[in-house]
Amino acid sequence: MGACFSSPTGGGSTDAEVLFFPDSAGMPCRRHLAGKECRRANCTYAHADTSLVKLLRRIDAASKTLDVCVFTITCNEIADAVVRAHERGVKVRVISDDEQANSTGSDLRAIADAGIPVRTDAASTHMHHKFAIVDGATLINGSFNWTRQAVLGNQENVVIARDAKLAGVFAKEFDSMWGKFRGNEYAGRGGGGNRA
């Protein structure tokens, strides 16, 4: 499921965790995610700290800022963690691909409807990044699209690096794109995503 390591990076150190997918245990039990005991006798959801659970906990740890720049978001559990950050007063911004924003199952409408500013690339090419910056000091980056398919089926990776210098490089790219995509605010256009 993952590994942790530390290594020097020019005078400082990088404290990182590597997560691998797919999560063979499946999607997490919502009660487990909330730190509660599951009361369902035959619950088929995961009750362990899977790679997804570790990723969600990192997003849930955001206390000041959360900048998300991902190709697509269709995993409700991840979208819910982004919205929870906003609801507890974290400054959240999201950049995504314009075609994916309106695709079947996209959670961007729910994110925008929660009051989170979302911008898209509005280009004939794709905004294909997959990274997030937590509190300006932690970088989440890898091949992992924020989708249920990536959680359960794809061979994917995520590196979570607690390294302010490295996170700063990505923050500069995020801010550049945020300015470049001014005028491409996504307010949701119907379609409703995959919410039940």
HUMOFEN-V448373 format. One line per field, one symbol per residue. burial: 1 if it has 9 or more other ideal C-beta (glycine too) atoms within 8 Angstrom, else 0. A space follows every 10 residues. Layout:
BEGIN
burial=???
END
This chain:
BEGIN
burial=0100000010 0001011111 1110011110 1110000100 0000110001 1111110111 0100111111 1111111110 1111110001 0111111101 1010011111 1101010111 1000001011 1111110111 1101111111 1100011111 1010111101 1011001100 1001010100 101100
END
